[in-house]
């Protein structure tokens, strides 16, 4: 629903829906024998915020995603992209 809202230009609604999903997912404990999500909601929130040109907020979300699931390639790549965009703004 969040990505649909983003596609429809409803950026605030998209961010709110994705943040709710990420918070809910973070609150669920996963047993070590059960598979985790393919793409974490928190990681998706980071990418959504990058799309909305909010690299500072995105960077924070990728950091949280990496605390919850260290070493995830998608979160590492998103964090690097957000950091690069932040560095560009400082030039």
C-alpha positions as CSV (number, residue, x, y, z in Angstrom):
1,X,0.0,0.0,0.0
2,X,2.9,2.4,0.8
3,X,4.5,1.9,-2.6
4,X,1.1,2.4,-4.3
5,X,0.6,5.6,-2.4
6,X,4.1,6.8,-3.5
7,X,3.3,6.0,-7.1
8,X,0.1,8.1,-6.7
9,X,2.1,11.0,-5.5
10,X,0.9,10.7,-1.9
11,X,4.3,10.9,-0.3
12,X,3.3,11.6,3.2
13,X,0.8,8.8,3.2
14,X,3.4,6.5,1.7
15,X,6.0,7.3,4.4
16,X,3.5,6.9,7.2
17,X,2.3,3.5,5.9
18,X,5.8,2.2,5.4
19,X,6.9,3.4,8.9
20,X,3.9,1.7,10.4
21,X,4.9,-1.5,8.6
22,X,8.6,-1.2,9.7
23,X,7.6,-0.6,13.3
24,X,5.3,-3.5,13.4
25,X,7.9,-5.8,11.8
26,X,10.5,-4.7,14.3
27,X,8.2,-5.6,17.2
28,X,7.8,-9.2,16.0
29,X,10.3,-11.6,17.3
30,X,11.4,-14.2,14.8
31,X,12.6,-17.6,15.8
32,X,16.0,-18.6,14.4
33,X,14.5,-21.5,12.5
34,X,11.9,-19.4,10.6
35,X,12.9,-17.5,7.5
36,X,13.0,-13.7,7.8
37,X,11.5,-11.3,5.3
38,X,13.0,-11.1,1.9
39,X,13.3,-7.3,2.1
40,X,12.9,-5.8,5.6
41,X,10.2,-3.1,5.9
42,X,12.7,-0.8,7.6
43,X,15.0,-1.2,4.5
44,X,12.1,-0.5,2.2
45,X,11.3,2.6,4.2
46,X,14.9,3.8,3.6
47,X,14.5,3.3,-0.1
48,X,11.2,5.1,-0.1
49,X,12.8,8.0,1.7
50,X,15.6,8.0,-0.9
51,X,13.0,8.2,-3.6
52,X,11.4,11.1,-1.8
53,X,14.8,12.9,-1.7
54,X,15.2,12.6,2.0
55,X,18.7,11.0,2.3
56,X,19.2,12.0,6.0
57,X,16.0,10.2,7.1
58,X,16.8,7.3,4.8
59,X,20.3,7.0,6.3
60,X,18.8,6.7,9.8
61,X,16.4,3.9,8.6
62,X,19.2,1.9,7.0
63,X,21.2,2.2,10.2
64,X,18.3,0.8,12.2
65,X,17.8,-2.0,9.6
66,X,21.5,-2.9,9.9
67,X,21.2,-3.1,13.7
68,X,18.3,-5.4,13.4
69,X,19.9,-7.5,10.6
70,X,23.6,-6.9,10.4
71,X,25.3,-7.2,7.0
72,X,22.3,-7.1,4.8
73,X,23.5,-6.1,1.4
74,X,20.4,-4.1,0.5
75,X,20.7,-2.0,3.6
76,X,24.4,-1.6,3.2
77,X,23.9,-0.4,-0.4
78,X,21.1,1.9,0.7
79,X,23.1,3.4,3.5
80,X,26.0,4.0,1.1
81,X,23.7,5.7,-1.4
82,X,22.2,7.9,1.3
83,X,25.6,8.9,2.6
84,X,26.7,9.8,-1.0
85,X,23.7,12.0,-1.5
86,X,24.3,13.7,1.9
87,X,28.0,14.3,0.9
88,X,26.8,15.8,-2.4
89,X,24.6,18.2,-0.5
90,X,27.6,19.4,1.5
91,X,29.6,20.3,-1.6
